[in-house]
Amino acid sequence: MQNLFIGKGNLAKSPEGKYVTRRDGSEDFFVASMRVMFGRYSRNAEGEVEQVGGFWREVEIYGQKAHDVCKHLRKGARVLVIGEEREFTARGDNDEEVQVLKVVAEDVALQLTRIDSITFAQREEARDQG
């Protein structure tokens, strides 16, 4: 990993997943894409926490973790993102090439903020016996 990105933020909407064909034409792989707001917070004069800045970033994650992100995360979820910032070329509104900064995530973890309950799946060996 050339540079390390670690940030906590909130999902703008639920992650979207799709299969993408590799450039060499070999097998497809699954990609989950999400837009995350990484806010900056501070206490105001009254001692209350308020947002004082931040930035949006496109985040992508691949493979089984991408499937899990699409299955479990929803709009507004608070997440911890660990990965690498990378530049990509995209097409702007005027069909001109623009440079886009994305986070290619190694991991996306749900933070426990605003969670009412968690249900754990049975371990595989317990399922096999049951």
Secondary structure, DSSP 8 states (H G I E B T S, - for coil): --S-EEEEEEESS--EEEEEE-TTS--EEEEEEEEEEEEEEEE-TTS-EEEEEEEEEEEEEETHHHHHHHHH--TT-EEEEEEEEEEEEEE-TTS-EEEEEEEEEEEEEE--TT---------HHHHHH-
